[in-house]
């Protein structure tokens, strides 16, 4: 991973991204189809942070580093405030089956982003950045560990077990 901590400025940028996309969605009538690409991007970003390394882990870390850079400017230059670190998360740890789920989810996400219009692609991208950044925090990782990461590991382990002959 490129970044393993999130700064206060990075958290502010991540929350601003979520706030902007939620506002857009609310103004367009609250249709669940309208927020699905952003929510999918959030999940993909969070799953990227669960990867201990490799390309997906690097992408998640790079997203965190990017919002830290922008947030550092916002905290220091724009507001004059200090930019400290938010409590860091422990690595969630994917099982081998969970890693399969992450790879499949990224393949589907890449296909959807490529086939979609530019607006949907931007929703996925901004969701990814916000999801990856907020998964770097202790609170975000704790919530994700009990929900998304557990689901990925459980489903992946069942798939892996089925392909191993049920053992």
N, C-alpha and C positions, 0 to 999 in steps of 0.2 A: 504494500500500500504506500501511497505517496504521503498521506497525512493520517495520523492516528488520533488527533485531537481536533476539537472545534473551538474556535475563539468566540468571544461574545459577539463580535462583529459578524462572524460567519453565521452564528445562530440568528442574528437579526436579519441577515440577507435571506437565509433559508425560510424564516417565518414570513418575510415580505413576499417571497415567491409564492408560498402557499396562500397567503392572503390575497394576492393579486388574482391568482387563478380561481380561487373560491368566489371572489367578487364577480369575475367575468361569468362564472357558471351561474351564480345567483341572479344576475341581471338577464341571463338568457333563458330563464324559466325553470331552473332546477331539474332539468331532465337528466336522469342518471347516465344516459349515453354521453352527455356533454362533459361529465367529469371523469368518466372511465379511463380515457387515455392518460390523464394526469395521475390518477390513482395507480394505474399500472406502472407508470414511470416511478412513482414513489416506492412501490414495492420492489421494482428492479434495482433502484438505487440502494435500498436497504439490503437486498440480497447480495449486491456487489460488496458491501462492507463485510458481510459474513464470510466472504471468500478470504482465506488466509494469504493468498498470493495470486500469481498468475495475472492474466490480462484483465479479468473482471475485477479482481481485488485492486489492481492498479487504477482502473477506471473510477472505481468508487473513491479511492484515496485522492485521485486527481480532482474529482468533483469537490471533495472536502477542502482541498488546498485552494481551489479556485474561489469558493465562497469566503474562505479565510482571507484571501488577498483582497477581494472586493470589500469585505466587511472591515478589514484593517483600515482601508481608505475611508470608509464611511464613519467608523468610530473615531479615528484620529483626525483626519482632515476635515470632514464635514461637521462633526459635532464637537470635536476637541476632547472627547472622552478617552479613557484608557481602554485598551483592548486586551483583556485577560482571557484565560482559558476556561472553558466550561468543563465540568467533571467528565473525565474520559470514560469510555466504555471498555469493558473487557471483551475480547474476541469471542463471538458466540460459538463458533465451531460447528461446522457442518459435518454430518456423517457422509460416508461415500454415497449413500442414497440421496441425501440432501443436495450434494453437489450435482447429481444427475438432474434433479428438479431445477436447480439454478441454471444449468446449461440449456435445458429445454425451454425454460421461461425466457431466457435471453434470445434464443433462436426465434421464438414466437414474437417477442417484442421487436426484434430487428426486422422481421418480415412485416409486421404491422406498420412499423415506422416507415419502411421503404414503400409500402403500398399505399399509405395514407397521404392525404393532402398536407401542405406545409403547416397549416394550423395545428393539425393533430400531431404531427411530428414534433413541433415545438412544445406542445403540451407534454408529450412523453419525455422529451429532453429536460425540460424544466422540472418535471416531477422526479426524474432520475437524480438531478443535482440536489434538490431539496431532500429527497429520501436518503441519499447517501450521506449528506451532511448531518442530518438529524440523527441518523443511526450511529454516528460517532459519539453521541452523548450518552451518559450513563442511564438517564431516564428513557431515552429513545431505544437504546439497546435492551434495557430491561423489559420494556413493553414488547418489542419485537421478538425477544427470546421466548417469551411465553405465548406468542401467537404465530407470527409468520415463520420464524426459524423452526419452531417445533412442528408446524404443519409441513414445511418443506422436508424436514428430516423424516417425519412419519410416513408421508406419501412416498418419498424416495426409497426408504427402507423397505416398504411393502413391494414396490416395483422391483427393486433389486432382489428381494427374496423370491419373487415369482420367477424371475429369470434365472435364479440359481436353483430352480427345482423345488422351491418351497422350503428350503432349509434355512 
